[in-house]
Amino acid sequence: MVGTELLDATFAALADPTRRAILARLAAGEATVTELAAPFAMSQPAISKHLKVLERAGLVSRGRDAQRRPCRLEARPLREATAWLADYRDYWAESYQRLDVLLDELQSVDPTGTERRPARPNGTGG
């Protein structure tokens, strides 16, 4: 997958709370399907379907350790999603800064529309 397709697959995979819980568990270390299914009230085949979605998004890989097939978290798609979201975090931070400036300006004007003088350091006002 390339660029937007990977980002789309990542967000689609993260949209489900079960898949997010699986990723949280895998952040603690490798686990088998049986281990991943244990805390959920669903069958192993249902967990396997969730794992396939996570695998298609590149968020999970499966290894082979003798008879075990442990699943592990793959962080790269999460880094890319975080980088994409960071642009919006910056946008909102700038928006809040502009709002703070506007609020400061509005607070410096009294209800009659005249500008208030800042209080003197000893608190006696203007």
C-alpha positions in Angstrom: 0.0 0.0 0.0 1.1 3.5 -0.7 0.5 6.8 1.1 -3.1 7.5 1.4 -4.2 3.9 1.0 -2.0 2.9 4.0 -3.4 5.9 6.0 -7.0 4.9 5.1 -6.4 1.3 6.1 -4.8 2.4 9.4 -7.7 4.6 10.4 -10.2 2.0 9.2 -8.4 -0.6 11.4 -8.3 1.7 14.4 -12.0 2.5 14.1 -12.9 -0.7 15.9 -12.5 -0.9 19.7 -11.6 -4.6 19.6 -8.8 -3.9 17.2 -7.6 -1.0 19.3 -7.6 -3.3 22.4 -5.6 -6.0 20.4 -3.0 -3.4 19.5 -2.8 -2.2 23.1 -2.2 -5.8 24.2 0.5 -6.3 21.5 2.2 -3.1 22.6 3.1 -5.2 25.8 4.7 -7.9 23.6 3.9 -10.8 21.2 0.8 -12.9 21.7 -0.9 -15.8 20.0 -4.5 -15.7 18.7 -5.5 -17.8 21.7 -3.9 -15.3 24.1 -5.4 -12.3 22.2 -8.9 -13.9 22.3 -8.9 -14.6 26.1 -10.2 -11.3 27.3 -12.9 -11.0 24.7 -16.4 -12.6 24.6 -15.8 -13.8 21.0 -14.5 -16.8 19.2 -10.9 -17.3 18.0 -12.1 -17.1 14.3 -13.7 -13.7 15.1 -10.4 -12.5 16.6 -8.6 -13.9 13.5 -10.8 -11.7 11.3 -9.8 -8.6 13.3 -6.2 -9.6 13.0 -6.5 -9.9 9.2 -7.8 -6.3 9.1 -4.8 -5.2 11.3 -2.4 -7.2 9.1 -3.8 -5.6 5.9 -3.2 -2.2 7.5 0.4 -3.3 8.3 -0.3 -2.8 12.0 0.3 -6.5 12.9 2.6 -9.2 11.6 2.7 -12.9 12.4 5.8 -14.9 13.0 6.5 -18.5 13.3 8.1 -20.0 16.4 8.0 -23.8 16.1 4.2 -24.5 16.5 3.4 -21.0 17.7 2.4 -18.2 15.4 2.9 -15.1 17.6 1.5 -11.8 16.5 3.5 -8.6 17.0 2.7 -4.9 16.7 4.2 -3.0 13.7 4.5 0.6 14.6 5.3 2.3 11.3 1.6 2.9 10.2 0.9 4.4 13.6 3.9 6.8 13.2 2.5 7.8 9.8 -1.0 8.4 11.2 0.5 10.4 14.1 2.4 12.6 11.7 -0.8 13.2 9.7 -2.7 14.1 12.8 0.2 16.4 14.0 -0.7 18.8 11.2 -4.1 19.2 12.6 -2.8 19.5 16.2 -0.7 22.4 15.0 -3.7 24.0 13.3 -5.8 23.8 16.5 -3.0 25.1 18.6 -2.7 28.2 16.3 -6.5 28.6 16.4 -6.5 28.6 20.2 -3.7 31.1 20.3 -5.7 33.4 18.1 -8.7 32.9 20.3 -6.6 33.8 23.4 -5.4 37.0 21.8 -9.0 37.9 20.9 -10.3 37.2 24.4 -7.5 39.3 25.9 -8.5 42.2 23.6 -12.2 41.8 24.6 -11.3 41.7 28.3 -9.4 45.0 28.0 -12.6 46.8 26.9 -15.3 47.6 29.5 -19.0 47.3 28.7 -19.3 50.9 27.6 -16.8 50.2 24.8 -13.9 52.2 26.3 -10.6 50.7 26.7 -9.6 49.9 30.3 -6.2 50.9 31.5 -4.2 48.0 33.0 -4.1 47.9 36.8 -1.2 49.5 38.5 1.3 47.1 40.2 -0.1 48.2 43.6 -3.6 47.2 42.5 -5.1 50.7 42.6 -6.3 50.7 39.1 -6.3 53.6 36.6 
